[in-house]
Amino acid sequence: MRRVIISAFFLIQLIGIIYSRFMEERYFCWAPFDQISLYEIKSTVNGVVFSPEEIKSRYNLQGNGRENRSIHHVFSIIKQYEESYGKEDKVVVKVIYSTNGKAKEEWNFSTE
C-alpha cells in the first residue's frame, strides 16, 4: 500500500510537470523558464486614460515593467481583474511588449 501511495504521488507530480510545459502561463512548471518580457500597459476606463499610478492601483502591476516569467501572466492578471472586479466598467487595455529582445507585439483587451 505504501508503494502505491508513493508511486501515485510521483506520478501526479510528473503529470503536472508535463502538463504545465504546454500551458502559456506555466504557473506550476518546475523546469526553468527563462523568458524576459518588457511591457507597457495603456488602459482607458470609462473613457478616462489611466496614469501609471492608477494602473498600478487597479492591476497591481507597474505601467511599465518587466515580467521574468511568461508575458501571459500579465495578460491573465488584467483579464481576471476586468472579468471580476471591473466587469461593470467599459475598459480598453493595450499591452505593448517585447519578449527576449524580439520585435514589439501588442495584446488588446476590451469590454466595449
Buried (B, 14 or more C-beta within 10 A) or exposed (E): EEEEEEEEEEEEEEEEEEEBEEEEBBEEBEEEEEBEBBBBBBBBBEEEEBEBEBBBEBBEBBBEBEBEBBBBBBBBBBBEBBEEEBEEBEBBBBBBBBBEEEEEEEBEBEBE
